[in-house]
Amino acid sequence: MTAVDHQQLVALLPFAVSPGVQIDAASAEEVRGHLDWMPQRCTRPAVRCTSAA
C-alpha cells in the first residue's frame, strides 16, 4: 500500500482520525500502526501517558 492508501484506510476506521492513528504497514495478513503522544490527552501533564502503546 502507498502512503495515500494508508490515509484512506485510517479515514475508514471509526474514531481513528481524532486520536491521530497512523498506519505504518498494511498487508492482507497484518496492519501495524501507532499513536503519537499527545499531551492534551494526558490527565497528568508531568507524566507521559503510555496506555495506548
C-alpha distances in whole Angstrom, upper triangle without the diagonal:
4,7,8,6,7,10,10,10,13,15,15,16,20,21,18,19,22,22,19,16,13,10,10,8,7,8,10,13,12,11,12,13,17,19,21,25,27,30,31,30,32,36,37,36,38,36,32,31,28,28,25,24
4,5,5,6,9,10,11,13,14,16,17,21,22,18,18,21,21,18,16,13,10,10,9,9,11,14,16,15,13,14,14,17,19,20,24,26,29,30,29,32,35,37,35,37,35,31,30,28,29,25,24
4,5,5,6,9,10,11,13,15,16,19,19,16,15,18,18,15,13,10,9,9,9,10,13,16,18,16,13,13,12,14,16,17,21,22,26,27,26,28,32,33,32,34,32,28,28,26,26,23,22
4,5,5,6,9,10,11,13,15,18,19,16,14,18,19,15,14,12,10,12,12,12,14,17,19,18,15,16,15,17,18,19,23,23,27,27,27,29,33,35,33,35,34,30,29,28,28,24,24
4,5,5,6,9,10,11,13,16,18,15,14,18,19,16,14,12,9,11,10,9,11,13,16,15,12,14,13,16,18,20,23,24,28,28,27,30,33,35,34,36,34,31,29,27,27,24,23
4,5,5,6,9,10,11,15,15,12,12,15,16,13,10,8,6,8,8,8,11,13,15,13,10,10,10,12,14,16,20,21,25,25,24,26,30,32,31,33,31,27,26,24,24,20,20
4,5,5,6,9,10,13,14,10,9,13,14,11,10,8,8,10,11,11,14,17,18,16,13,13,11,13,14,15,19,19,23,23,22,25,28,30,29,32,30,27,25,24,24,20,20
4,5,5,6,9,12,14,11,10,14,16,13,12,11,10,13,13,12,14,16,18,16,13,15,14,16,17,19,22,22,26,25,24,27,31,33,32,34,33,29,28,26,26,22,23
4,5,5,7,10,12,10,10,14,15,13,10,10,8,11,11,9,12,13,15,13,10,12,11,14,15,18,21,21,25,25,23,26,29,32,31,33,31,28,26,24,23,20,20
4,5,5,8,9,6,7,10,11,9,7,7,7,11,12,11,14,16,17,14,11,12,10,11,12,14,18,18,22,21,20,23,26,28,28,30,28,25,23,21,20,17,18
4,6,8,9,7,6,10,12,11,10,10,11,15,15,14,17,18,20,18,14,15,14,15,15,17,20,19,23,22,21,24,27,29,29,32,30,27,25,24,23,19,21
4,6,9,8,9,12,14,13,12,12,12,16,16,14,16,16,18,16,14,15,14,16,17,19,22,22,25,24,23,26,28,31,31,34,32,29,26,25,24,20,22
4,6,5,8,11,12,11,9,11,11,15,15,14,16,16,17,15,12,14,13,14,14,17,20,20,23,22,20,23,25,28,28,31,29,26,23,22,20,17,18
4,6,8,9,11,12,11,13,14,18,19,17,20,20,21,19,16,17,15,16,15,18,20,19,22,21,18,21,23,27,27,30,28,26,23,22,20,17,19
4,6,6,7,9,9,12,14,18,19,19,21,22,22,20,17,17,14,14,13,15,16,16,18,17,15,18,20,23,23,26,25,22,19,19,17,14,17
4,6,6,6,5,8,10,14,16,15,18,19,20,17,14,13,11,11,10,12,14,14,18,17,15,18,20,23,23,26,24,21,18,17,16,13,15
4,6,5,6,9,11,15,17,17,20,22,23,20,16,15,13,12,10,12,14,13,17,16,14,18,21,23,23,25,24,21,19,19,18,15,17
4,5,8,11,14,17,20,20,23,25,26,22,19,18,15,13,11,12,13,11,14,12,11,15,17,20,20,23,22,19,17,17,17,14,16
4,6,9,13,15,18,19,22,24,24,21,17,16,12,10,7,9,10,8,12,11,9,12,15,17,17,20,18,16,14,14,13,10,13
4,6,10,13,16,17,20,22,23,19,16,14,10,8,6,7,9,9,13,12,11,14,18,20,19,21,20,17,15,15,15,12,13
4,7,10,12,13,17,19,19,16,12,10,7,6,5,8,11,11,15,15,14,16,20,22,21,23,21,18,16,15,14,11,12
4,6,9,11,15,17,18,14,11,9,5,5,6,8,12,13,17,18,17,19,22,24,23,25,23,19,18,16,17,13,13
4,6,7,11,14,14,11,7,6,4,7,9,11,15,17,21,22,20,22,25,27,26,28,26,22,20,18,18,15,14
4,7,11,14,14,11,8,5,5,7,10,12,16,18,22,23,22,23,27,28,27,28,26,22,21,19,19,16,14
4,7,10,11,8,6,5,7,10,14,16,19,22,25,27,25,27,30,31,31,32,29,25,24,21,22,18,17
4,7,8,6,4,6,9,12,15,18,22,24,27,28,27,28,32,33,33,34,32,28,26,23,23,19,18
4,5,5,6,9,12,16,19,22,25,27,31,32,30,32,35,37,36,38,35,31,29,26,26,22,21
4,6,8,11,14,18,21,24,28,30,33,34,32,34,37,38,39,40,37,33,31,28,27,24,23
4,7,10,14,17,21,24,27,29,33,34,31,33,35,37,37,38,35,32,30,26,25,22,21
4,7,10,14,17,20,23,25,29,30,28,29,32,33,34,35,32,28,26,23,22,19,17
4,7,10,14,17,20,22,26,27,24,26,29,31,31,32,29,25,23,20,20,16,15
4,7,11,14,17,19,23,24,22,23,26,28,28,29,26,22,20,17,17,14,12
4,7,10,13,16,19,21,19,20,23,25,24,26,23,19,18,15,15,11,10
4,7,10,12,16,17,15,17,20,21,21,22,19,16,14,12,12,9,8
4,6,9,12,13,12,13,17,18,17,19,17,13,12,10,11,7,7
4,6,10,12,11,12,16,17,15,17,15,11,11,10,12,9,9
4,6,9,8,9,13,13,12,13,11,8,8,8,10,9,9
4,5,6,7,11,12,10,12,12,9,9,10,12,11,12
4,5,5,8,9,7,9,9,8,8,11,13,13,14
4,6,8,10,8,11,12,11,10,13,14,14,16
4,7,9,9,12,11,10,8,11,11,11,14
4,6,6,9,8,7,6,9,10,11,13
4,6,9,8,9,8,12,12,14,16
4,6,6,8,8,12,13,15,17
4,6,7,9,12,14,16,17
4,7,9,13,15,17,18
4,6,9,12,14,14
4,6,9,11,11
4,6,8,9
4,5,5
4,6
4
